[in-house]
Amino acid sequence: MWRWFSMRQLVLAGIIGLVVGYSAFLLTAQATQSIMPPECRTTVDAGFDPVSGLPHGQTIECGQLTGLGGRIPVAQVYLMSDTLAGRRAIPVPVGFVIGGALTLIGLTVRRARVGPAFGT
C-alpha cells in the first residue's frame, strides 16, 4: 500500500519549515529602536512578536527614589516609532507552514517523476 509521506520526509519538512519560518521572521523584523534614559535597564527590547508578527515597544525598569533614600523599581513602556508601528513581521508559524508545505509538495513531485528514492 502506498503511504503519503514517510517519517524522514515529515522530519525534513519540519526542519526546513523551522528554518524558513525563523529566517522570514528575522528578515522582516530587523529595524528596532532603543531608548535608554540614564540609570535604567532594558527588560524587553522593542521589536516584533514572533508568534503574531505585531510590533511592541520597549519596556525599561528605572529605580525611583523614595523618601528614605532607597530605590523602588518602576517599569516604563515606550511605544514604537510610527515607522515601525505600521509594519508587521512574518510570523514564525506562517513561515513554518509555508516552508513545510513547499517541501512536502516538492518531495511528492520528485517521487512522482523519479520514483521513490528518499524516505521510503
Protein Blocks (a to p, Z undefined) as FASTA:
>chain_A
ZZfbdfklmmmmmmmmmmmmmmmmmmmmmbccddddehiacfbdcdddfklopacddddd
dddddfkopacdddddddddfklmmpccddfklmmmmmmmmmmmmmmmmmmmnopfehZZ
